[in-house]
Amino acid sequence: MAAGFMGDSVVGLYFGKKKGSAFNYGREFHLLNQEGLLLERYRIFSNLYNFCIDSENNLIYGIAYNPDPKILIYDMNIVERKQ
C-alpha cells in the first residue's frame, strides 16, 4: 500500500489483493482520518503503482503501467467517489 497525507487526512492506494501477489496495482484511493477510520473511497480508472500528493492544489500524481509507464494527474475535487 502506498500512502500520503492530504490536509488532516491520510490517502492510501488500495490494491485489493493479498500481500505478495504478482502485481500490486491500485484502482482506489482510500481517504482515512487520523484515527484510521475510512472517510471516502475514490475509484480510479487506471492501475497505479505509486503516487504523490500536491495538497495545496488537491491533486494526486500517479504512476501507471499500461504496459508503458505514464504519469497521471487526478483532481480530487472531481474524482468519482465510490459508494
C-alpha positions as CSV (number, residue, x, y, z in Angstrom):
1,M,0.0,0.0,0.0
2,A,1.3,3.4,-0.9
3,A,0.2,6.3,1.3
4,G,0.5,10.0,1.9
5,F,-1.1,13.0,3.6
6,M,-3.7,15.4,2.3
7,G,-4.6,18.0,4.8
8,D,-5.6,16.2,8.1
9,S,-6.3,13.0,6.2
10,V,-4.3,10.0,5.1
11,V,-4.6,8.9,1.5
12,G,-3.9,5.2,0.7
13,L,-3.7,3.5,-2.7
14,Y,-5.8,0.3,-2.2
15,F,-4.6,-2.7,-4.1
16,G,-7.3,-5.2,-3.1
17,K,-5.1,-8.2,-3.3
18,K,-3.2,-10.2,-0.7
19,K,0.3,-9.2,0.1
20,G,2.8,-11.0,-2.1
21,S,0.5,-11.0,-5.2
22,A,2.3,-10.9,-8.5
23,F,1.1,-7.3,-9.3
24,N,0.5,-4.6,-6.8
25,Y,-1.5,-2.0,-8.8
26,G,-4.2,0.0,-7.1
27,R,-7.5,1.2,-8.5
28,E,-8.9,3.0,-5.5
29,F,-7.8,5.8,-3.2
30,H,-8.9,5.4,0.4
31,L,-9.2,8.6,2.5
32,L,-8.8,8.0,6.2
33,N,-8.9,10.2,9.2
34,Q,-6.0,10.4,11.7
35,E,-7.6,7.6,13.8
36,G,-7.7,5.3,10.7
37,L,-11.4,5.4,10.0
38,L,-12.4,5.3,6.4
39,L,-14.0,8.6,5.2
40,E,-14.2,8.2,1.4
41,R,-13.2,5.8,-1.4
42,Y,-12.3,7.2,-4.8
43,R,-12.4,4.9,-7.8
44,I,-9.8,5.5,-10.5
45,F,-9.7,4.0,-14.0
46,S,-6.0,3.2,-14.3
47,N,-3.8,0.7,-12.5
48,L,-1.5,2.8,-10.4
49,Y,1.8,1.6,-9.0
50,N,2.6,4.6,-6.8
51,F,1.5,8.2,-6.2
52,C,2.4,11.5,-4.6
53,I,0.2,14.3,-3.4
54,D,0.1,18.1,-4.1
55,S,-2.0,19.1,-1.1
56,E,-2.0,22.8,-2.0
57,N,-3.9,22.1,-5.2
58,N,-5.7,18.9,-4.1
59,L,-4.0,16.9,-6.9
60,I,-2.6,13.4,-6.9
61,Y,0.1,12.4,-9.4
62,G,0.0,8.7,-10.1
63,I,2.5,6.3,-11.9
64,A,0.7,3.8,-14.1
65,Y,1.9,1.0,-16.3
66,N,-0.3,0.1,-19.2
67,P,2.1,-1.5,-20.4
68,D,4.4,1.5,-20.6
69,P,4.9,3.9,-17.7
70,K,2.7,7.0,-17.6
71,I,2.2,9.9,-15.1
72,L,-1.5,10.6,-14.5
73,I,-3.0,13.6,-12.6
74,Y,-6.1,13.3,-10.5
75,D,-8.0,16.3,-9.3
76,M,-9.5,15.1,-6.0
77,N,-12.3,17.6,-6.3
78,I,-13.8,15.8,-9.3
79,V,-12.7,12.1,-8.9
80,E,-15.7,9.8,-8.7
81,R,-16.5,8.7,-5.2
82,K,-17.3,5.0,-4.8
83,Q,-20.5,4.3,-2.9
